[in-house]
Amino acid sequence: MQNRLIKKTGDEISPLGFGAMRLPLKNGKIDRKKATEQIYHAIDNGINFIDTAFLYGDSEKFLGEILQGEYKDKVKISTKLPSINVRKYEDMEKFLNEQLKRLQRDSIDYYLIHSVDLKTVNRLLKKDLIKFLDKAKSEGKIRHAGFSYHGPKEEFDSVIDVYDWDVVMVQYNYFDENVQASVEGIEYAASKGMGVFVMEPLKGGILAGKMPKEAEEIFKNADPNKTTAQWALQWVLNNRNVSCVLSGMNSMEQIDDNIAIADKTAPLSMTFEEIETVELVKRVMRNSLRINCSTCGYCMPCPQGVNIPECLKIYNEKYLFNHKGLINTSFMDYYQYVGGIMGNAGNAGLCNGCGKCLRKCPQKLDIISELKKVKKEFELPGLKYILPVAKNIGIPIYREIVNILNR
């Protein structure tokens, strides 16, 4: 891959970075063997930037353990200060020191303030954020400072001007072209020499894999050999102001496919016809997607046990793929994955409107209202009585029938 230069830092970063938020899991924990193989494979094939965060489970500790020896110097590490947990100045130093320990490093290459909007920045400024960043730099604990943005586009430039930032991380994909930072905001950051890291290039997978039939046909007619994920990544990498696209890859196939796309997509390399194709697909998607959720999971955990991302994802898929009738794929998925038939219940009806998810959502969704829509769409009267019968009687009978047939 042809690395891209960040003017302000002088670092040449691979156009594709490894996002550690969605590492492969096993029994609810990082699958160490599989994740290690994937990360080493990515580095061996040109990826030199890995992004994590204090709030990404055990990913910092895991990365600190495996990025030793020859691999320690082959990658730049980005991690994030959990702004939501900062109550006083000392908290910032405490978190940074803990992260250095987890990552087993004397210095963090790129240290970002996590999940920032103007209100968050103003709150942290009162806690002496600038003093903290300048001190951490002077002590060599961090090399470069930045923030991941989760606010409205109208506030983006104001946050940029608060401090002499080195980099920024923004959500950017062809569906959300003007959400959060927007194209103009990205241009403004780049004009200051800042690096621009992109998260959610596939919108949590919505822009990859299966898509509405009309959208798939548009892409297929334009290029039958290119996948939907390739179209989405190519569109982001085509922006000359983008330094690195972060992908939460969790299979060798995804890694190799994404590297191949990054390898052949130079800035401003898309043709007019290709850009127009993406625009046509975007119109189709906008007409189908009901809730602008990227399934990032920042809203979790829910105190009532609602699996918010999965509830909204299944609701979206019902309309994206035009699932009709009472018993359809989305209906069955809902009861299987969040309804409680195959595990713990996480259905929308458990929501009591506490609102703890609202302030954590990067998209600023009215999650409470959206969950009411999901409940109305999928949940039958008497659900709490139906589920125990299905789970404790229906599923065991079904499994026994399957076992008999497979003998």
Protein Blocks (a to p, Z undefined) as FASTA:
>chain_A
ZZdddfknopacdfbdcdfklgcceehiacfklmmmmmmmmmmnopacdcddfklojlmm
mmmmmmgcjllmmpccdddddfklpmbfklmmmmmmmmmmmnopabdfbacdehiafklm
mmmmmnommmmmmmmmmnopafbdcdddfbdfklmmmmmmmpccfbdcddddfklmmgcj
bmmlmmmmmmnopacddehklgnolmgcjddfklmmmmmmmommbcfklmmmmmmmmpmk
bmbdcdddfbfklmmmmmmmmmmmcghkacfklmmmmmmmmmmmmmmmmbfcehlommpc
cfklpafklmmmmmmmmmmnopgcjbdfklmmmmmmmnomnmccfbfklpgolommmmmm
mnlpafklmmmmmmmmmmcghklmmmmmmmmmmmmmmmmmmmmmmZZ
